[in-house]
Amino acid sequence: MASTEPLSPSHLPLGPALGEFTRGIAQELAGESPELPGFPEVALRVRRALADDDIVIDDVVRIVSAEPSLAVRLLQLANSAALNPTAQRVTTLRTAIARIGFNLARSATIAFAMSQMRRGESWRGLETQFREIWEASARLAAMSYAVARHQGRADADQALLAGMLHSVGKLFVLTRVSRFSSLFGDDVVRNEIESAWHARAARVLLVKWELPDEVLDAACNFASVSGHADAAATGSLSDVLLAARHLVTVGDPAELTEAAFLGAAPFARLRLDAATVGEILSASAAEIASLRAALAD
């Protein structure tokens, strides 16, 4: 006699599981409080504090000091090759924050908070997938920062933040799809689900976190940037991220002579040709490596 016990979500066959997953994630994202499991509250406190135009550095130091691991991360960032080219090491949190600035401190705090999520109980069993997503985000963030800074853009810190935050939606989807063994265990299906839902999930979370519109748009939509290759147009933050996404795949600048992606519209809008990109990769190699290490630890 067949069992009349209802199947739990983790044991539903593929078709019913996909329907159950879709209904659940759509309902959650339409609600008022979707959450990333284990996201530290300290990150939102620091972000809110740094958004205050009247905040002074001593207030920031006091807030950050309440989370020693975050303080260490900001010191690492301040002493990275990207932000400390003279190798004059700083040892105090106040000096570190003064060196990197409030905007980059805010970006680094959110990156830190996301990296710490993996220590939570909700991520047990997902360590491998989390690490893959997180390291890819750190590579993109470091390259985005290098591209923006090399061009003298004022939004290099936002490029770094958008690069890190583009993975928020993927992490959110990962925690939800992992509840369904038939979906989670099928790499093709899991990747299709991630592709279908990560941008929407990211936008909902980043709106809740009150991120600037340009960061939100870049983090959520940069992969769909297109348009005409108009060299007279001004490159956007989304263009920076899209260019960086291609550049992280380049192992040797010599490969650039035949790189088809250099003809894409974002590269034209950013005035990035093979010579300029080669210069960025060569000049920024140590900086990119140091930023990746500071972000992905």
N, C-alpha and C positions, 0 to 999 in steps of 0.2 A: 504494500500500500504506500502510495506516494505521501511524502510529508506535507502537512498543511501549514507548517510554520512559515511565516513570511521571510523572504530573503533579506538580509541586511544589505545596505548599499555596497559594502565591500565584496559581496558575493553575487551581485546581480550580473546576469549575462551582459554582453557588450551593448546590445540595443537598448534594453531597459536602463542600464547603468548610464548610458549617454544622455537619455532623456531625463533621468533623475538629476544628473550632474547639471545639465543645462538649466533646468528649472531652479535648482538650488542656487547656482551662482548668479543667475539673473535676478532672483529675488533678493539676494544679499547685497548685490551692487546697487539695487534700487532703493535699499533701506538707508537708514540714517547713520549707521555706525559700522561699516565694514572695517575690519582690522587685520593688520599683519601680525600673526602670533609672535609674541616676545619682543615687539618693538619697544625699546626703552623710552620711558616718559621723559627722561632727561634731555633727549634730543629735541623734543617739542618745546621744553622749557627754554633751552638755549636759543632755538630758532625764534621763539616769541620775544625773548629778551633782545636779541640782536636786531629785530625788526623795529625796535624803539629808537627813534632818532636821538633821544636824550640819554641813551645808555652810555655809561663811561666804562673804561677798560677794567677798573677795579670791580665793578659789578659783574662783568663777564667772568673774570678770574674767580670770583666767589662762587658763581653758579657751576662753572666747570670743575672747580676743585672738589665739589661734592661727588664727582664720579672720577676716581683716580685713573681708571683705564682710559677714559676720554682725555684726561690731561696728558697722559703718556702719548696717546696718538697725536695730539696737537704738537707736542714737542718733537715727535718723529717727523711730522710733516714740515715743521719749521726748519729742521736740520737736514731736510732732503736736498739733493743736488739741485732740484728745480727751484727751490726757494732760498737756498743758501750757497750760491755759487762761489763765495769767497771762503767757504768752509770755516767761518767764524761761529763756532758752536754756541747755541744758547742753552741755558740750563734752568731757566725760570719760566713758569707758565705765563707770567705777565709779558716778558720779552717775546715769547713765542707768539702770543696773540697779537702783539704789536707788529711783529714781523709779517705774519701772514694776512693780517687785516680781518675785519669783522665778517666780510662777505665770504672769504675762503674758510674762516672758522665755522661759519654756519654750514657751509657745504660739507666740510670735513666731519662735523658733528653728526649730520644725517647719515653720511657714509659709515661712520663708526657705529651708529645705532643699528643700521642694517646688518653690518658684519657681526654684531653681537647676537642677533636673533638666533643664529645657528646653535647657540648654547642652550636654547630653551627646549623644554620637553616636547613641544609641538613639532620640532624638527627632527626628532629621533627617527632614524631610518631613512632620512632624506639628505644626509650629509653629503653624499656624492653629488647629487643633483644641485644642491645649494652651492657647493664649491665651484662647480662648473659655471653656473650662472654668475656667481659673484666674481670669479676671476675674469670672465669675459667682460663684465661691467667695469672692473678696475682697468683693464687694458683700454677699453673705449674711452673711459674718463681721462686717463693719462694722455692718450693721444689727442683727444679733443682739446684739452688744456694746452698742449704743445702747439697745436695748429693755431688756436686762437691767440696765444701769446706771441707766437712768431710773427703774426700779422699785425701785432700792436692793437688788438681789439680790447675794448674795455670790459668785455664780458667773459674773459678767460675763466674766472671762478665759476660763472654760471654754466660754462661749457663743461667744466669738471663735474658740477652737480648734476646736470642733465644726463651726462654720460653714466653716472652711477645710478640715477633714478630710473633709467629706462628699463631696469630689471625688476622694478617694484611689481609690475603687473605679472611678470613671469613667476615671481616668488609666491604671489597671492594665488595664482592658478595652481601652482605646484601643491600647495597645502590642501587645496580643495580636491584636486583630481586624485591625490594620494589616498583618499578615503574609498576609492573604487578600484579594487585590485584588477579587474578586467580592463579598465582604462589605463591605469598606471603601468601595468605590466606590458602594454603594447606601445613600443616606442613611436611607431608611426601615428597611432591614434593620439597619444599624449602630445606629440609635437603639433598635430593639427589643432588640438584643443587649445594649446598655448598660443598658437598663431591667431586663432579666432577670438580669444578673450583677453590677451595680455594688455593690449592698448586701452581697452575700455576699463579694465581693472586699474591700470596705472592712473588714468585720468581721474577716476573717482577718488582714489586715495590721495593724489597730489592736490586736488581741489580741497579736500578735507584738511590737508596740511597747510593750505594757504600759500602755496608756492607761486612765484611770479608767473604771469601768463606765458612769457617767452620760454621759461624753463619748462613749464608744463607742456607747451606745444612741441618743443624740441624732444623732450623725453618720450612723449606718447606717439608722435607722428613723424619723427625724422625719417623713418624707413620709407615713407610714402612720398617724400619730397620729390618733385619733378619740375616741370616747367621748361621753358626754352633756355638754351645755353646763351643767355644774353650777358655779355661781359660788361654791359653798362649798368646792370642791376647790382644791388648790394646784397652780399651774401648774408644769410640769416644764421641764427644759432642752429637751426635745423640743418642747414647746409654744412656747418662745421662738423656736426655729429655724423652726418652721412659720409663726408669725406674721411673722417677718422675711422669709420667702420670699414672702409676699403683699405685704409693705410695700415691697420693692425694686421692685415694679412700679408703685407710685404716683408719678405725675409731679407731681401737684398735690394738696395736702391737701384741696382743695375736692371732689375726686373721692370722698372718704371717705363723704359723706352717702348715696351710693347703692351703696357697696361691699358686695356680698353676703357676702364672706368674713368680715366682722365678726360675723356670726352663728354662725360655726364654734365648736366646743367649745373649742379652745385659747385663743381670744380671751376667752371667758367665764372660763376658769380663770385667765387672767392679769389679769382685770379691765380689759381693753382695749376701750373704746368709741371711737366716732369722735372725740370731743373729746380723749381721752387720747392716741390715736394721732396726731392732728393736732399736739398739743403736742410729742410725741416727734420727729416729722418736722421741725417748725419749729425746735425748740431744738437738735436734734442735726445739722442739715444740714452745718455746717462740720466737726464732729467726724467724721461718717461719711465725708465726702469726704477728710479727712486720713488716716483709717485705711485707706481703700481705696488711696490713693496709696502709703502706707507698706507695705502688704501686697502689692500687685500689681506693684510695680516690678520 
